[in-house]
Amino acid sequence: FEMNNKFYKELVHYRDKNTVLGEIDALKEFKINEEIKTMSTADLVKEQKNAASYLSKRKKELKQEGLSDEDKAILEQRIADREFRLALVNKKLGM
């Protein structure tokens, strides 16, 4: 039922805005891929530099004591998403 709800939200968002919402993992990867494809070289380099700072901060947050399991899971997902983004950026830049 929850997956159907996510698909419905994706379809409604696409119908209304003509863009992918990205709540479903496969569509999230597609959305990130499309964003990277449209970036200029300057934007790609900027994304690459910002990713290093972002990942460092989030990994530091992940090591903090007192984080709930839910917060840890959210941080781990955000780190994984940013690492996926960074890999695509590096690939497009030829690194």
N, C-alpha and C positions, 0 to 999 in steps of 0.2 A: 504493500500500500504506500509506504513512504517513497519508494522508487517511482511509482506511478505519479505521485505528487510532484516529485522533482522533474520528471519528464514533462508533466503538464506545465509547470512553471517555465521550463525552458522553451516550450513551444509558444506559450503566450508571450514571453519576452521577445522571442524571435519575430513573431507576428507583429508585435507593436513597434519594436525598435530596429528590426532587421540586423541584430547582432546576437551572438551567443552569450548567454548568461554565465555558463561555466560552473554550475553546481555539480554536474555529473563529471566524474574524473576524465572520461574519454573526451567529453566536450570541453572541459577545462584545458586539456592539452591542446586541442584544436584551436581554442581561443588564443592561448599563449603563442602558439605557432604562427597564427595569422598576425598577431601584434608584432612579432619579431620580423616577419617578412616585410612589413611596411615601414620599418625603421630605417632612417638614414644611417650612414656610417658614424656620424657624430653622436647620434642618439644611442647607437649600439655601444660605443665607447663609454658614454655617460652611464648607461645601464650597467655595464661591466664594472665600472668603478664604484657605483652605488651599491652593487651587490656585495662587494667585499665588506663594506662597512655594515650593511644590513645583516649579513650572515654572522659577522663577529658579535654584534650586539645581541642577536637572537640566541646564539649559542651560549653566550654569557648568561642570559636570562634563564635558559634551560637548566643551567647548573645551580641556580639559586635554590636554596632550601625552602620548603614550605609551599611549593607549587602543587596544586591539586593534579590528579591524574588527567583530568579534562584539560587543564591549562597546558600541561606537558604535551598532550596529544595535539592540541591546536598549534603550539609552537613547532612541534616536529613536522606537522603538515605544512606550515608556512615555510620552514627551512627547506623541505623537500621541493616545494613549488618554486622557491627562488633558485635552488640549485638546478632544477630542470630548466628554468628560464636562462640561467647563466650558461648552461651547456649549449643551448640553442644559439645564444648570442656568440659564444666562442666559436661555434661551428660556422656561423655566418661570416664571422670575421676571419675565418681560416686559421684558427688557433687550435 
